[in-house]
Amino acid sequence: MGANASTSACCEEQVGTLPVEVVGAAQYDENCFPETPSPRSSIVDSIESGLELVLPDEILPARVSVRSSSSSELLTLSVSPQFSSDLPMVQRAISFKVEREIVRGIPLVATLRNFGTLWQASPLDLDLESQTKLWSMSQPVDKFDVFFSHTWRTRGSRKVLSLLLQHGWRTLLIHSFGCAAAISILSAVGMLPTTPLTWPVNVMGFKAMCPFSPWTYLAGTVTLQISFCILPYCSCAFRSPKCFLDVVSIHQTDKRMKQRGVYGLGGFLSISKEMHVLWSPPYLTRLWCVFELAAFRKANPHKPLKLKPLFVESQILLLTLASGLCSGVYVAVRTGHGIVALANVCVLPVGLFFIHVHRRFVREEQELTESLESFDLQNEAFTEYVRGPLRKELVAASGVGLPLSYVLLIVISPFCMAVDVCVAMIRAGAPVEIVMAEFTSLGLGITMFWLMFCVKVMWNLCSRWASRGSTWVYDCLVSMAIFFVFMIFFAGGSLLVNRLLPISAAGAVAAGIAAIVVTILAYSIALSPDVVLYVCKDVLRAQYKIWLLSMGTCEQALRLMIPQSIHVDLKQQEISSDIAGRLLGDWRHLEEALHALSALAKELLAASLFSQQLLELHGLLLGERSPLLQSGAHRQLISMFLQCAGVFGPLCVQDAALGDRLFTMARASLNIAEEVAAGPDAAFPFRAKQDHNGAVTLMKLCQLGCPTLTRKECAEAVRADLQQQLKLALVSAQPNLSPSSTLVLAQAAAAATKAFPDVASCCIRDCLDAALGDPPRSSLALRAAAELAAVAEASAVASAMEGAWTLLTQATLDPAALALFLAKAARSLPGQVLIAGLGS
């Protein structure tokens, strides 16, 4: 009720005409005070006339008091001391006596129906018939569950939104998460239509373009918006709290009933369980409002008094809409249907606008509450009470903080989007443990809980730096700095988990759980802005260390992460112990060891730390008797070959034993038959043959010049492998290697035989014989011969071509493949040899 004991007992009128009141809010020149108005009619006359209550000037004429030099307004929060001796007349107008026959309340949910029409306009703006109907909307009650104190100067839509969120957030969460859960299950089992969208996923070797359908995201977002509209009709009026609302609890047309209601305001306050102040900037600029707060505390020393700023719910609605929009933009970018620049254009203005407006709202609330310190009446006891205990209680009861319930509404859309990603992984055949790692780390850890923590940090920073800057530019820079802190926090956590997921599911899950724990602590413990700043420094420092490690500055990162009291050798022993423990366990854990070890090698390679130990450990993992060779993880092993060769390439030159093991196992992988009925696995989810990676690994090893390949027997071995695979390709209906893999193997053979011209000559001749043996299918063999001829010495090519010119021109071979081979051979052969051969 607040600013009006009823609509006719209100201390306010429309903004255009400020009445002579106990206290007003208006723009005045500091050097020009308004003249004292003439006396008005009595309080009773003003009540009977149906106008808003205007205390007569003989009782309390208005007087201006300057609040502070930094404020843009001059608030009248004091009255003339020469007339304040008549204040007891106001006190006598409010009695704590309860007249039971006029105690009437209304269910809260009923006030919010029909778009909250009861809150939209003052009854003074309604016709007589509409005013008469208001009384019939209320019902007799014994007591009030909630006493609402508010001002009619604030738009009713803001009050409706505030009450919807304050009392209906549970229903909103149940509707949104319930609908999203049902839709996600239907989508996972394939009962919903698919879309052409795909989402790239890389989790612990599971690399796939998963079929993505944003049904959960759309269901959660749309359901939340619809629930706002239907919320008043989803709750039972019988169970809704009975509240005091001036427009229906005080008769608006019967003059005598209206007078009894206004004078019985103190009694209504005394039988109220709690008082909710729907705070807005005009509220505390009214002495009647301040007196009402004091009267409630006098009548109810121990009952709750809650100050609910209306801007909190407005900001929550803005953040909810913004999170839904940004999630949609992120989906468009990740599925390849959006532009990154467009995403930045959408996020940056929304974030800056929210922070700038929120700082202004918090600044107004702080300034108006602090202005009670200058409250001035000649009644010293009341003045001291308002300046002291009442002001402190209002500051403590202020709901400017960010409730956990509201933040859950903000993260609905991003979390539903993360659920859609998990559903896409399920549809793509990802193992359960991979899906759970994605859901725990990115879904719960980052998209939900870490985002909640970042929002709280941003909220507290806005409260910490709510004061206006010296210039408009400085004020905008402060808002921008807060926004960038929010983005650094959120992007840092997301980057950390995304870096961990491809190499260590356990590490990513641990990071997600840590984010959950930090967020729960942040919302369960009252964190002041100063505490948040202290935590920010530690988090940013940790993220900086992780950034150093991810960027490859390994030596500097290790110096930061390893305490000086711990010697590097101890860290080395810890790594050895961890990998050794994995070797003794189940073979399934070896895949994780491979990923972790390879990732560690990438980070430490630039610093040349632990190189020898890494080689030894990797040699153990890839030994000939490793349990990996005897398990279903051979595809994981082969998939690691290319990565190992690329990472350890410079080191393999120093370690012939490791190169020999890689060479032997890569050759063995060429003959591992693919199980046609087997589905994709976590490491290689595509319908491609895993032995292609073995051929690529051989090519890498040969091109890097591994010491293993300096022996002639290794060159002979590669030649034999190529000859065998060509025969299988020409004879078998289902060869081991695809044509592209066979050509990669030919490149490996070319690099291996380059130092041995006789072997290279035999290898080229093998390819030509294979082509001549089956001319209709000669394309592959001729292309393999072209790869060999491109790098072989001239003597090797010339030796291989002896006696083959006539056969090549007479056989019906693939013209394009033959032309390619001759073009490659021409680079190595002397001109006279080439001319003589073509002439023959």
N, C-alpha and C positions, 0 to 999 in steps of 0.2 A: 504494500500500500504506500508507505513512505511519504511521498511528496503530497499526498492528499489523504486526509482522514476519511473522506469519501470524495467522489468527484466534485462535490460541492464544498468539501472541506479541504480542498487542495490548496497548496501554497503557490500554485502556478497557473498561468494561462498560456495562450499560444505565444510563440516566439515573437510575433510581431508587436504585441503590446504587453510590456512588462508591467504588472500591477505593483502597487505599493505593498511590499510584503515584509515579513520578518527578515527575510534574507533573499537577495536576488543575485543573478549573474548577468552582467551586462558590460559592454565595452564603454569605459569612461576615460576621459582625458584626466591625467593625473593632476593637472592644474585647474580643473574646472569641475567642482562637485555639483550634483543636482540640487535643485531647490527643494525645500521641504514641502510636500504636498499638503493640501487641506485635509481636515479630518473627514473620515468616512463613517459609514453607519456601523452599528454594533455587530458583534459576531452573530448574534441570533438573527438579526435582520438579513445578514448575508446568507445565512443558512436557509432561511425561509424564502429568500428570493430565488433560490436555485442556482446562484452564482458560486464560483469558486471562493473558498474562504480567504478573505483578505483582512488580516488583523488591523484594527484601526490605528491611525497614526498617533492618537493620544496614548495608545498602549506601547507600541513598538515601531516608531518611524524608522525608515531605512537609513543606513549610513554606509559609506564606502570605506573599505579597508584594503590597503594594497597588500597583495600576497607576497610577491617577490619580484625583483627586477628582471629575472630571467623568464617570467611567465608572460604569455601574450595576452592574458586577461586580467581584469581586476575583479576579484570576487568579494561580495559583501557577506562576510561571515561574522559580522558583529553588529550590534545595535547601539543606539545612543545611550550612554550611561545615565543621562538625566531622566530618561523615561523607563529604564529597565527595572525600576523598583516596582512597576506594575506587572512584572512577569508572573506573580502568583495567579493572576486572572487566567493566564494561559494554562497554568498547572491545574487550576480548578476546573477548566473545561474538559480535562481528561481525568476520569475517575477510574479506580481499579475495581469498582463494584460491577458485578456481572448480572445483567438482566437476561435470564435464561430464555425468556420468550422471544427475544430478538437475535439469539445466537444462531446464525445460519451459515452453512458452508456449502461448498460445491466440490465434487471430485475433480482432482487435477486434470485427469484425462478428458473430462467433459469440457474444460476450458480451452483445450487444444484442438477440438474438432471444428470442422468447417473452416479450416485454415486459421484457427485461433482468432475468430472474429471478436471474441470478448476482449482480446488484448489490443486489437488494431486501432480503435478510436475511443476517445473519451465519450461517455454518455451525454455530455453537454452538446455534442455534435449530432446527437440522435433526436428523432422526433419523439413526441410524448408517448405514442403507442409502443415504440421500441424500448423506451425507458421503463415502461410498465412491465414489459415481458421479462426484464432482467431479474426482478425479484422472484419470479416464479421458477427461475432456473436453479435457485439455491434450495436447500432443504435444512430442516432443523437438525442441529448436531449438539452433542454434549461438550465437545472440545475440538480444537483445530489441530490437525497433524502438522500443518505448515502455515505460517503467517507470511504472506508475500508483501514485501515493502518495495515499492517501485515508483517511478515518476512517469506521468503521461507525456512528458516532453520527448521521450525516447520512442522510436518507431516500434510498433507492436510486433513486427516481423522478427526483430532481434530478440525480443522476449520469448516469442514462441520457439524460435530455434534453440535458444538457451535451455528452455524447459524440456524440449524434446530430447536433447542430448543428456541433460542432467538426470532425467528420470527414465529415459528409454534406451540407453546405450546397451543394456543387456539384450534387449529384444533385437536391436540392430545387429549385434554380433551373432546372435543365434541364427537370425535369418540369413545373413551373408555367408557365414562359415558353413551352415547347414546346407544351403543351396549349392555352394561351391564344392562341398564334399560329395554330394550326390552326383553332380555333373562330372566331377573328376573320375568317379568310379565308372559311370556310364561311358566316358571317353576311353578309359583304360581297357575296358572289355570290348571296345569296338562297336558300341551301340549308337554312337553319334557319327555323323558324316565327317569325312576327312577333308582337309584343305590342301592346296598345293604348296603350303609353306613348309620350310625345313629349318631346323635349328642345329647349328654345329655344336657337337659335344666332344670333349676330350677329357675323360676321367680314367686314370689308371690304365692307359692303353686302349680303352674303349673309344675309338674314334669313328664317328658316324655323323651323317647328316640326317638327323631324326625327323620323322614326319610330325610336324607341329600343328596343333589346332588350339586356338586360344579360347576354348569354351569355358574353362574354369575361370579365367581372368574376366571374361565378359559376364559370366553368371554372378561372380562375387561383386563386381563393380556395379552392374545394373541393379542387382537385388538391393544393394546398400542405398542407392538413390531412390528406388521405389519404396523401400521401407520407411524413409523419411516421411513420405506422403501418407502411408497407411498406418503409421505407428499409433496415432490416437485411437484407431479403431481395432487395434490388436490387443488392447488391454481392457480388462473388465472394470467398469466404473465402480462396482461394488468394492473391489479390492484396491482401488486407487486411493491415495491419501486425500483426506478431506482438508481443504485449504480455505483460508480467508482471502477473498478477493473483493475489494471495495465495491466494485460495480454491481455485484450480485448479493453481497452480504449486508449492504446498507441500502435501504429503500430509496429509490431515486425520485419518486413522484409524491409520496405522502410526506408533507413537510414535518409533521410531528414525529413520524417514524425516522425520518432522516436526522432530525435533531437528536433523538435518543441514540441513534447509531453512532453519530459523531462523538457525542459526549461519553458513549460507552466504549470508546476505542481502548482505553486502558484495561477494561475488563476483558475485551477480546485478546489483548496481548497477554494477560495473566493466565488464560486457559489454553495458550498455544504451546505445543510441545517444542517447537523450534521456530526460528525466524530466518527467512531467506531474503537477503537484500539483493534485488536485481539491479546491480550497480551500473550506472552510466555517468558520464561527466556532469550532467545537471544535478545529480542526486544530492551530494553533500553541500551544494550551494543553497540549501533550504534549511532554515532553522527548525521548521516543523519536522523535517526528516531526522535531523540530529536529535530533537526532543523525543521523537518516536523511538529511536534506538536506545536512548537513555531510559525511557519508560519501560521498554521491554526488559532491559537488564535489571532495572529496579524491581519489577514484578517477578522476574525469573532469574535469580542470581546464578543458577547453575545449568540452565538450559542452553542448548546450542544456538549461537548466533553466527550465521554464515554469510559472508560477503561474496557474492557471485558476480564478478565483472562480466558483462554481456559480451565483451569483445573476445573472450576466451573461446566461446563456442563459435563465433564468427570466424575466428582464425582456424579453428579445427576444421570447419567446413571447407575453408579455402585450401588447407593442406590436404584434406581428403580428396577433393577434386583434382588438385595438382598432382598427387601421387598416382591417381588413376590415369591422368593425361600423360604423365612422364612414363608410366609403365607401358602404355600403348605405343608411345614413340620408341621406347627401347625395344619392344617386340618388333616393330617395323624395321628398325636398324639391324637387329640380329638375324632376322629372316631375309635380309637382303632387299627389303622393299622400302627402306627409308634412307635418308641422307644424314650422315653424322652432323653436318653443320646445322641442319634443320633441328636435330635433337638438341643441340646446344642453344639454338635460338629459342626453343620452347622452355628449356629448364632455367636458363639464366634470368630472364625477366621475371618469371614467376617467383623464383627464390628471392631475388632482390626486392620485389614488391612486397612479399610477405614480411620479410625481415624489417623493412623500413616502416611499414604500417604497424607492425607489432611493437616496435620500439616506441612509436608515438603513443599507442594505446597504454603501454606500461608507464610511460612518462606522465600521462594525464592522471592515471590512477595514483601514482606516487605523489604527485604535486597536490592533488585534491585531498588526499589523506593527510599529508603533512600540513596542509593549510589549517587543519583543526588546531594546530599549535597556537595559532593567532586568534582562536575563538575568544570573544570578549562579551561578557555580560556583567552587570553590577552584582548579580547573584553569584558571589565568589565560589560557593560550594558547587553549583552546577557548572560554572566555568572551569574550575579545576578538574572536575570529573570528566568533562568533555576533552580537555587538553591532555589529561593523563590516562586513566584506566580505559576510557572508551576508545581513545585513539589507538592505544597499544593493542586492544582487543581486535579492533577493525583491521589493523595491519596483520595481526596473527591469523585472523579468520579469512583474510583475503584469499580468494581462489585463483590467484594469478598463476600459481604453479601448474604444471602439466600432469594431469591424472593419467595413470596407466590405462584406464578404460578408454580414454580418448585416443591415445596413441595406437591402440589396437585397431581402431577404426581407420586410422591413417594408413596402416600397413596392409590392409585387406587386399587392395589391388596388386601391389608388388608380390605379396605372398602367393596369391592365386596364380600369378604369372609363373612363379617358381614351381608351383605344383604342375602346371601345364608342361614345363620342361621335363619333370620327372615322368609324367604320363607319356611324353614323346619318347623318352628313353625306354620305357616299358614296351611301347609299341615297336621299337626298333630291336627288341630282343636283348637288352642289356641285362646282365646278371643282377640278382636282387641286392647283393652287397654293393655293387656300383651305384645302383639307384638310391640306396639308403645313404651312401656317402654323399651323393649330390644333394639329397633332401636335407640331411642333417647340417652339412656345412654351408651350402649356398641358400637353401630354402629357409630353414629355421635360423641358422646362425647369422647369416648376412642380411638376406632380404627381409627378414622379420625382426629379429632381436637387435642386430647391430644398427639397423635403420632406426629402431626405436631409441637406442642410445644416442645416436647422432642427432635426432630431433630434440631430445632432451638437452643435449649440449647446446644446440642452437638456441633453444628457448631460454636457457639460463644465461647465455651470453647476451641475449637481447635485454634481459632484465638487468644484467650487470652494467651494460652500456646504453641504458635507455635515455640518458640525459642528452639534450640537444647540443650539437656541436656549435662552435663559434661561427661557422659559416655553413651555408647549404652544401657546398662541395665537401667539406669535412664530414658532415653528417652522412652524406651518401657513401663516402669512403669507409666509414665505420660499418655501415650496413653491408657493404661489399666485402669487407674483411671478415665479418661474421659468416657470410655465405661461403666464402672460400674455405674457412675453417671447417664448416660442415661438409663441404665437398671433399676436402683432404681426408677427413676422418672416414667418410663412407667409401670413397674410392680406394683409400689405403687398405681397409679391411677386405673389400672385394678383390683387390689385386692380390693380396696375400693368399686368400683361399683359392683363387683361380690359378695361382702359381703352384700351389701345393697339390691340387687335384690330379694333374697329369702324372705326378711322380710319387705321391704318398697319400693314399686315402686316409690312413690313420692320422697323418699330420693335418689334413684338411678338416677331418671330423673333430680333432682336438681344438683347432682354431675356432670352429663353429661352436663347440661347447663352451670355450672360453668367452666368446661373445655373448652367449646366453647368460652365463654366470655374471659377467660384468653388468649386463643390462638389468638383471634381477636385483643386483645389489644397488644399482643406481636408482631404481624406482622404490626399493624398500627402505633405503636410507635417505633421510632428508639432506640432499646435497646443496650446499650454498654455492653461489657463482664462483666464489674464491676456491672452494674445493674442486669444482669442475675444472677451473683453470689449471690447478695443480695436477689433476689427473691428465688433462690435455697434454701437458708438457711431457709426461712420461710416455703416453701413447704415441705422440708424435716422434719422440726419441726412438722408441722401439720400431716404429714404421720406417724411420730413416735408416736404421741398421739393416732392416729387411730389404730396403731399396738398394742399399749398397751391395748387399749380397746378390740380389737379382740382376744388378747391372754389371756384375762381373768384377768389381773391385774387391776381389776375394781377400787379399791380404789385409786391407784396411778393415773390411767387415769382420774378419776373424779376430783382429786385435780388439775390436769393440765388443764382440760377443763373448770372447773368452776372458774371464777375469785374469788380472795379472798374476794372481797367486797360483793359478793353475798353469802348469807348464804345457807346452804344445804336445809333448810326448804323451801326456795323460789323455788328451783329446784323441790322439792317434790310437791309443789302446782302447778307448771307448768304442771307436768305430770298428776296430778289429773284433772286439767282443760281440758287438751287435750282429755283425755279418756272420761270425762263426756260430752264434746261437741260431740264426736262421737256417744255416746249413744242417744243423742237427735235427731240425724239426720236420714237419710235413713239407712235401715238395711244393705245395700250393703257396707257401710263404716265400718261396725263392723268387717268384715273379716280382713281388714287392721289393725284395732285396736288389734285384737287377735294376729296377727303376730308381730306387733310392741311391744306389751306388753310381749309376750313370749320371744322375742329376748332380750328385756331389762332385763327381769328376769334372763336369762342365764348370762348376763354380770354382774349383780349386786349380784347374789346369793353368790359368793365367798366372797364378802365384807359384806354380811348380811345387806345391806342397803335397806331401804324402804320395807322390807319383809312384814310387816303387811299391808301396803298400797296396795302392789301388790295383796295380797290375797283378800283384800276387793274389789278392782277394778275387779279382775277376777271373784269374786263371783257375782258381778253385771252383768257382761257379760254372765255368765252361769246360771243366775237365772232361776227359773221355768217359769217365765213370760217374759223371754227375747224374743225380736222379732226374734231372730235367729231360735227359734224352730218353728215359724209359717211362715218361708220363705223357699225359695229354697236353702238356704245356709246350710241346715242341714248336707250335706256331708262335707262342710268346718268345721263345728263344730265338727263332729265326727273325722275328720282327726286331729283336734287339741287335742283331748282327750289324745292320746298317748304322744304327746309332753308335754302337761300340766302335765300328771302324772309323766313323767320322770323328768321334770324341778322342779315341786313343790312337788315331792315325799317326800323329807326330811321335807318340811314345812307342808305337809298335816297331818303329825303326830301331829303337834301343833294346827291344825285348823280342828276340827271335822265338822264344818258347811260346809266348802269348800269340804271336802271329801264326805259328804253326798250329796251335789249337783252333784258332778261328778259321784257318784255311781248311783243316780237316773236317770240322763240323759244317762248314758252309758247303763243302763238296758232298757230305753225307745228306744234307737237306735236299739236294737235287733229286734224290731217289725216294723221298718220303711221299708215298701216294696220298693224295687228298681223299678224305672220306666224303663221298658225294652226299650222303644223308646227313652229315654233321652240319649243324647250324653255325652261324658266326659266333665267335667267342669274344671275350672282353678285349683282347689285345689286337685282334684283326677282324673287325666286324663285317667286312665286305665280302661279297662272293668272288673272291679272287684267290689264286693259288699261292699258298704261303711260300713255296719254293722260289718264287720270283725274288724274294728278299735275299735268299741264299745266293742267287746269281748276282744280284747287285752287290752283295758283300764281297764276293770273289772279285768283281770288277774293281771295287774300291781298294781292296788289299793289293791287287796287282798294280793299279795305277799309283799307289802310294810308295811302291818300291819296298815292300816289306822284305826283311832279310830272308824269310822263308822261301821267297820266290826267286832267289838268286841261284838256287839249285836246279839243275837240269831236270831232275826227276819230277819236280813240281810242275815245270812247264809241260812235261810229257803227260802228267796226270790231268792237267786242264785240257790238253788236246784230246785225251781219251774221253773225258766227260763231254766235250762238244761233239765228238764223233758219235757217241752213244745217244745223245739227245737228238741229233739230226736223224739218225736211223729210226728212233722211236717216233719222231714227228712225221716221217715219211711213210712209216709202216703202220703204226698203231692208230686206232681210231680215237683213243684217249691218251695222248702223250702226257708225260709228267710236266713238261714245260710248255707254256704258251709260246706263240711265235715271238712276241716281244721279249719274253724272258730268255728265249734261245739267242736272240740277237745281243742281249746284254751279256750272256755267257760268251758269245763270240768276241765281244769287246774285252772281256777278262782274258780270254785266250790270246788275243792280239797283244795285250800288255805283258802277259807272262812269257810269250815266246819271242818277244822282240829281241832279247839278248841272245837267242839261240836260232840262227838263221835256218839250220837244217830242220829243227822242230817246226819252225814257222812255215817252211816250205811244205813239209808233210801235212801240216794242219790245213793249209790252203788246198792242197791236192785232195785231202779227204772231203772237203766241202764240194769241190768240183766233181769228184766221183759220185757223191751223193746226188748232185743235181743231174748228172748224166744218167744215173741209174733210174731216175723217175722224172723224165722231162715235164709231164703235166704239173708236178708239184715241186718244180725246181726253184721257185721264187725264194723260199726261205734259205736254201743252201747257198744260192748265189749272193744273197744279201749278207749272209755270214762270211762268205769268202771276201766280199767287198770290205767288211770291217777289218779283216785280217790284212788284206792287201794295203789298206790305207796307212798302216804304221810299220809294216814289215820292211826289211831292207830289200834293195833292188835285186840282189842275188837270190834271195829266198823266193821272190815273186817270179823271177825269170825261171828258176829251177822248177817251180810248181807248174809253169805254163808250158814246159817242154812236152810236146806230143799232144797237148790238149787243144791247140788252136783249131785244128781241123774238126775235132769232135764238137767243139763249142759252136762252130758255124753250121755244121750239118744237123745237129740235134734241134728239135722243136722246143726251145726254151722260152721262158718268160722274157719278152723283149725289154721291158723296163728294168727288170732285175739284171739282165745281162749287160745292158748299157751302163748301169750303175757300177757293176763289177769292173768293166773295162775302163771306165773313167777313173776309178780308184787305182787300178793297176797302172794306168798311164802315168800317174804321179811318181811311181817308183821305177818303172822300166825306162831304160835309155831309149832315145828316139828310134835308133836303127833296129833295136830288138822289137819294138812295138810295130814298126812298119813291116819288118820281115814276117812277124807273126800274122798280122792282118793280111799280108799278101798271100801267105800260105793257105 
